[in-house]
Amino acid sequence: MRPIIPDYLAEALGDVEPDTSGEPAAYIPELAAADPERLAAAFATVDGRVYGAGDVDVPFTIQSISKPFAYALALADRGFDPVLAKVGVEPSGEAFNEISLESGTGRPLNPMINAGAITVHSLVGAGNPGPAERVERVVHGLSAFADRRLAVDEEVCASEMEHAHRNLAIAHMLRSHDVLTEDARGVVDGYTRQCSVLVTTRDLAMMAATLANHGVNPLSGEQVVPKPVVRQVLSVMFSCGMYDAAGDWATQVGIPAKSGVAGGLIGALPGRIGIATFSPRLDRHGNSVRGVSLFERFSSDMGLHVMEVPSPGRATVRSNHVVGSGPDALRVLELQGGIDFAGAEHVVREIMETAPPETRVAIDLTRVHAIDDVARRMVLEVARRLTLDDHEVHLVDPETILPDPDPGDGGRVTVVRDVDGLGLPSA
């Protein structure tokens, strides 16, 4: 059978290929010389499968797509408070290279515009690293997101530094406000090297999937950055990642995203998928023309908008039944699917409304494939309260969905691997 997803991606590329509007970035000679016909798209799932079509293995420089990943590294290295003290999180509504500084403090409005990204670069690395150590930390971190060693394109870096007058002006302005506390040119040089890291569309899809996978690289299994950092980064990407087109993007596409002036574009949908496209022609906002069209199609075709209300799935409680009779009767609450707060609330409601008269109660997780932390605590609290009401509580958990279950003060639960471990009567 022919592969379905690569065929879909190839069809989508074919539909946008005739659009030749826009131009490659002209203010950097190396980028201006890019082949405008390059076109690629890739999906990476949170379990590590990558699907692609077009020029997915053609290298290009990451440019501003490095910004959310460097922001993640800075938050992981320095902590939230020191970073937020230097860089805000408010949308600027301005172009990426505007000097958008907070009145009075000089703090950049967000880390996705150049002023914020230059500041963020200065905050990467624990302690007080030198410029070379900081760049190595950035390259190493970006490589961990991609699951392969990445490298700087020295020619692009040199070309950008020759035309970095605006970024240097921004850095000197930041230095005048003591937002930057070291040599402005050294920071801009490091930031330019960060933007000159070579990636492919396939790399970017995996990097986005790492964000979508709570900071865990789907291939290596490495926790690249902590989960709270990922939530912060994706939130800022959603509101600020597409510069002065962020509002249109949020309403029309609805995927946390980041663009780069080399023509790359990424999107990360939490818990679901990482997406990347590549096409060098840019619109007036600095975003890839055909990349934006592809994302609009993907969002529409697959219902990927974060505000899209999913169709109701089967109930969390698959069944609530009694096995046996008399003193040996067992109340079995069979759960299913992925359980979040809403699902756990249904479990609590089911127990409250049933008020099981049976002494023995089993919560069966055999058909549950995931349970988040809030739901976990709610299910264990159900077990605790059933214990306090003199019930004998069993947990059927063959896949260890709830490792080391502790219901808390006064609670008791017996874990078994399958229903046979409950001593059910023979049929």
Secondary structure, 3 states (H helix, E strand, C coil): CCCHHHHHHHHHHHHHCCCCCCECCCCCHHHHCCCCCCCEEEEEECCCCEEEEECCCCCEECHHHHHHHHHHHHHHHHCHHHHHHHCCCCCCCCCCCCCCECCCCCCECCCCCHHHHHHHHHHCCCCCCCHHHHHHHHHHHHHHHHCCCCCECHHHHHHHHHCCHHHHHHHHHHHHCCCCCCCHHHHHHHHHHHHCEEECHHHHHHHHHHHHCCCECCCCCCECCCHHHHHHHHHHHHHHCCHHHHHHHHHHCCCCEEECCCCEEEEEECCCEEEEEECCCECCCCCEHHHHHHHHHHHHHHCCCCCCCCCCCCCCEEEEEEECCHHHCEEEEEEEEEECHHHHHHHHHHHHHHCCCCCEEEEEEEEEEEECHHHHHHHHHHHHHHHHCCCEEEEECCCCCCCCCCCCCCCCCEEECCHHHHCCCCC
